[in-house]
Amino acid sequence: MSSAQDALATLIAKDEIRELALLYSRGVDRKDPELLRSLYTKDGMDFHGKFFQGTAKDYVDFLERSMPHMPYSGHHVCNHLISVIDSETAEGEVWALAYHVLPDGKGGLLEDLQAVRYCDQYRREDGRWKFAQRDVEFDMRRTRPAPNVELPERVVGKDASYDVLKTRLFARGPRE
């Protein structure tokens, strides 16, 4: 390949990997475990600090059990550095703000704000970039009572993004 072809292939890989990171946020925030499962390699691993350590399959199962108890989550990608190693492997660091509203166990709600970094290993599998491993670093966490949070009643799968945006990118479930 020429240097121009190499540069173009690298740019395409980086764009596909950036979309992967955004789809992860969408999967968690829209409570779409089928989408999340499709984002990891078959042997994928996820290390979320003290919250979870293990296979990606078990991680998504863990999230799926947690989702009904989380009235709101918003994962907001800030910066994303990617190093494409070759046509099949890459690595990157994603800085994100994760905002959650959680039950406090006493009938009220908590705000949970986290500044996190995902240290990722990416691999192409079945023609798509996927997470081979995610190691999450928690740089900051603030939890406090949320007495005045207004949350609209939401039904999983019913959302403006599903009703208004019609391309496959915005549908529920895997993109394959």
N, C-alpha and C positions, 0 to 999 in steps of 0.2 A: 504494500500500500504506500501511496505517496504521503508526504507529511500533511498535505491538505486533507487527504482522506482520513488519516489518523486523527487529525484535529476535529474533523466533522464527527467521526465515530465517538470520540471522547465527549463532545458536546451533547450528542444524542443520548449517550449513556447517562451523563449527569442530569439531563432533563428527566429521563425516565426514573432515575433514583430520587430526584426531588419530588416527583409525583407520588412515588411509593411512600415517602415520609408524610406527605399531605393526606394520602389515603388512610394511613394509620390513624392520624388524628380524626379523620372523618369516621372511621370505623368505631373508634372508642366513643366519640361524642354523639354519634347517631345510633349507638347501641346495635351495631351490626357485626356480630361475631363471625358470620360467614365471610364477610369481606376480610376481617382480620386474619382468619385462617388462611386465606388465599395469598397473603402478603409475605409469608414465611416459607423458607425452603422446607422440604420434607423432614430434614434433620435439624431444623432451626431451634435455637436456644434463646432464652430471654432471662436476663438477670436484672430485676427491678429492686435493687438494694434489699432492705429487710422485708419488703412486701412480697417478693416472689423470686425464686431461683429454680429454673428447670427448663423443660422443653417448651417450645412455642405452643404446641398443642395444649399442654397443661396450663400454660399461661392464659391462653384464650378461654379455656374452660373456667379458670379462676375469675377472669373478667366477666364472663357471661353470668356467673353466679352473683357477682357484685352489682351488675348493671341495674337490676330492678330496685336496688336500695340507694341509688345515686340520682337524686332529682335533677342534677345538672353537672355536666363536665364540659370544659372547653380547653382544648389543647391548641396552643397558638405557636406555630413554628416561627422562629425569629431568624436565626442565621443557620446556614447549612454549608459546610465545607466538604467537598468530595474529592477523593483521589481515586481515579480509575487506574487500576493496576494492569489489567489486560482486558480482553474482550469478555471475560467470564467472571472477574472478581474486582471488587472495589471496596473502599472503606470510607467512612465519613463520620463527622460529628455534627449533630443537630442540637442547637440551643432552642429551648422552648419554655413557654410559660404554661403551666397547667393549673387551671382554676376549677375547683370542685365545690359543690354544695352537698354536704353529707348530713345524715341524721346524727344527732349528738348522743343518742341513746336515752334521752330524757324527754323526748317529745318535741325538741327544738332542732335547729339546724346549725351546722358549722360551715364557715368559709375555710377552704383549704387552698392556699396559693403556694405553688412550688416553681422554683426556677430549676430546670433540669437540663442535662446534656445526655443525649443518646450517643454512645460511642458504638458505631455500627460496623458490621462486616456484611457486605452485600455479595450476592452470587446470582448469576443468571441460571435459571432453572426453567425448563420448558419454554425457552425463548423470552422469559421475562425476568427483570431484576427483582430480587426478593431479599428479605432479611435472612441472613444465615445466623447472625447472632446480634443481639442488642444488649449492651451493658449500660445501665442508666446510672448516672451520677446525679445526686441531689445536692445542688449548690446552696439552696435556701428553701426553707419551708416556714410558712406562717399559717397557723390555725387559730381561728377566733370565732366566738359566737356570731351568728348571722340572724339577728332578730327581725330585720326588716327586708328580707329577701322576698321579692315577688317572682314567682315562677308560674308561667302559664301551664295549664294542664296539657301534657304532651302524651300522644299515643305513639308507641314505637312504630316506625314505618310511615307515619303521617307527619309530613313536614313540608314546608314550602319548597325545599330543594327537590323533593320527590314529585311534587305537584306541578311545579313550574318548569324545572329543568328536565328535559326529556332524553338527553343523550345517555348512553350506557355508563359514562363516567360518573353520573350522579344517581344511578339506580342502586338499590340495595343488593348486597351479595357480591360475589367475586366478579372481577372484570374479564375473566377468561372466557 
